[in-house]
Amino acid sequence: MKRIFLAVLLLFTLIGKAQSTASKNVSTFTIEAPQLNTSKKIWIYLPENYSKDIQKKYSVIYMHDAQNLFDAKTSFSGEWNVDEKLDSLKVPVIVVGIEHGNEKRIDELTPFKNEKYGGGNADKYLEFIVKTLKPYIDKNYRTKTKAKNTILFGSSLGGLVSYYGALKYPETFGKAGVFSPSFWFSPDIYTFTEKQPKIKTKIYFLCGDKESDDMVNDLTKMKRLLDTKRCYCLHLDKTKIVKGGEHNEKLWRDHFAEAILWLGY
């Protein structure tokens, strides 16, 4: 136990001394989240020419676990390099990263309770995004506000809440990036999908075949269920299963750009 404690202490010491890798196009601010009775630190990425072309408006990607998106200093086990990838591709989008609530992360990112792990407070978290954060972003930045220009994106529990949120708020989120979704957390996510009349959301699914025993099966099950809610001919979703892919930032970092390019903006 002492060795584990020392190892964790060393990890946080190294993180504290690490230099920031966030690009100059990334900044942060804090906003009240009344739905969650707290405040949230928000990371925002603006495209390279945002300040030059003052007439241009941009699509917006809302992402979870902001600590892991832009900066190696704040990431738990490596960042996604979202800023560097978008800079290199010159993709004209704004990214809004929402920091997770640390010990409240499970609670915030899960729509239904798990008998062992609890959770189930995602409705309030999503209400914060839709009714507090998005209006603030649309008021203070030059955004395209329609659902077709608004993407919800995340991995693991963030993939789960992105899928759920896009279905719950189709008038707000027209697209979703769903990486390594934790559909295992509760079977209620399948029941929720079954109850939807029609699903028009454009979704990019991704997972690795080395993540867990059930990840590929769970994702395949959801994909088949989705096919009963819309015509396959519409090509509204894409599923990529990465051979040898594991449940980590490397998998998500390596495939972030292709997901955004496929989803469109």
N, C-alpha and C positions, 0 to 999 in steps of 0.2 A: 504493500500500500504506500509506503514511504517513497519507493522508487517511482511509482506512478505519479504521486504528488509532485515530486521534483521534476519529472519529465514535463508535466503540464506547466509548472512554474517556468521552466526553461523556455517552453514554447511561447508563452505569453511575453516573456522577456525579449525574445528574439523578434516577436511581432512588434513590440513597442519600439525597438531600435531600428526596425526596417524603414527604408526610405519610401516615400509615397511614389507610386507608379502611375497615378491618375494623370491624364493629359490636361493641358490648359483649358480644354473645352468642357471640363467637368467642374461643377461647383456644388455646394450644399446649402440647405436651409432647413429650418425647423418649423413645423406647423402643428397646430393643435388638432388632436383627433378626438373630438367629443364622444364619438360612438364607442371608443375604446377607453375612455377616461384616462388618456395619456397624451403625450406629444410624440411626433414622429420626425426623425431626421430623414430628409429627402435628398438624394443625389440626382443632379440633373445634367445631362449631356446635351450640348447644343452643337449642331453641325458647324463645320469650319467657317462657312460664309454667312452665318446667321446675322452677325452685326453689320454686314456689308449690304446685303439686299434686304432693305427694311420693308419691302412690300410682300416678300415671299412668305407663305405659310407652310407649316410642316405637319406631317403625320406624327403620331405620338405612340411610343411603346411604353407601357407600364410594366415594370418588372419587380419581382420580390427579391428578398435577401440582398439588398443593395450593398452590404458589406463585401460581397464576393464578386461584384460586377466589374469594378473599375480599378481597384487599388489592392496591390499585394500586401500592403501594410495592414489593412483591415480585414483581409480575407482569412477564412479559417484554414483552408488547405489549397490555396491558389485561386487566382481571379479568372474571370471570363475574358478579360481583355476587350470588353465591349467597345470602349472608346477607341482603342487602336484599330480594331477591325473596321468600325464604321468610318474612321478617318481615312483608312487606306482605300476603302471602297467608295468613299465620297457619297455615302448614302444620305439623302436629305431627310433625316428623321430626328426627332427629339426623343431622348430616353429619360424616363422618370423612374428612378430606383427607390424603392421603399425599404428602409431598414427593417429587418425582422425584430421582434420583441424579445430577443434572447430567451429567457425561460418561458416566455409566452408565445414563442414561435409556433409550437404545435397547436396551441389553442387558436391562434389567429389564422392559420393556413389550412385548417381542416373544417369542412362543412358539416360533418357528422361525427358523433362521438365514437371512440374506440373503447371497448371494455377494459383494456389494459392501460392505454395511454391517455385516455380522456379526450380533450379537444372539443371541437364542434362550435367554435365561435367565428367561423369565417363569414357569416352573414354580416356581422358588425364590421369586420375588417373591410369587406367589399363595399359596404355602405359608406365607410370612410372614403374609400377611393372614388366612388361614384358621386357622392353628394358633397364632399368637402374638398378632396385633393384635386379632382379633375376640374371642377369649376375654378379653383384657384389657378391652376395651370393655364386654362383657357383664357382667363382674364389677364394674366401677367406675361404670357408668351404668345407668339404668333402661331397658332395651331389650326389644323384642320379638325373640326370638332365632330364630324359625322362618324358613325360606327365603322364604316368601311376604311376609315383612316386611323382607327384606334385599335391597338393590339395589346392583349394581355399575355404575359410571357413569364415562364418560370420552370424550375426543375424540382424533382422530388415532391415534397409537399407543395412547393411552389407550382409544380406542374399540375397537381391535383386541384389547387385552388384556381389556377388559370382556366382549366377546363370547366370547372363548376361555375366560375364567375362569368365566363363567356356565354354559357347556356342560360344562366340566371338573368343576365343583363344584355340580351342581344341588341337592344336599342342603343347600347353604349359601346360594346366591344364586338366588332364585326369579324375579328380574327384572333387566333390564339396560338402561341407557341407552347407546346405541351411536351416537355422533356422528362423522361424517366418518372412518369406520374405515379404517385403512391395510391393507386386504386385499391391496394390491399387494405388500406386503413379502415374502410367500412364498405360493405356490400351495398349500402344505401345509395352510393354514387351510381350504380347500375339502375336501381329503381328510379332514381331521379331522372336519369336519361330516358328510361322507358316511358315516363309520364309526359315528356315533351311532345307537343303536337308535331311540329316540324322544326328541323334544325338547319339553319342556313349559314351558320358560322364556318369560316374557313379555318382549318386546323392543321398544324404541322406536328405530327407525333414523332418522337424519337426515343429510342432506348438502346441499350447494349445487351448482347446475349450472355454477358457474364455478370450482370447486376445482381440477380437473385434467381431462385428457382421458379418464381411465379411472374416476374416482370413481363416477359414476352407473352405468356399466356393471358395475363390480365389485359395487356394492351390489345392483343388480338381479339379478345372477347368484347372490349369496348368498341373497337373498329367495326365488328360485325353488327353490333347493336346500332351503331350510328347509321350503317347502311340500310337499316329498316326505317330510318327517319328522313331519308332523302335519296334521290336517284344517284347511283354511282356515276352516271354519265356526266354529272355536273362537276366532278373532280374537285370537290370542296375540301378534301383532306388528302394528306400524304403521310405515309408511315415509313419510317426508315429504321431498320434494326441493324445496328453496327456490330459486325463480327469482332469479338474480343473486347467490346466496349464494357467498361465498368462504371459503377455509380460514383462518379467524381467530376470535378470541375474540368478536367481535361476533355472528357467526352462532350460536355456541354459547350466548352470553349471552341473545340474543333468544328462544331457543327452549327454554331450560332448564326454565322453569316449566311450560310446556304438556306437556313430556315427563313431568315428575314427576306432574302431575295425571292424565295418561292412564295411567301405570304404576300409580298408586294406592299407598296406604301404610296 
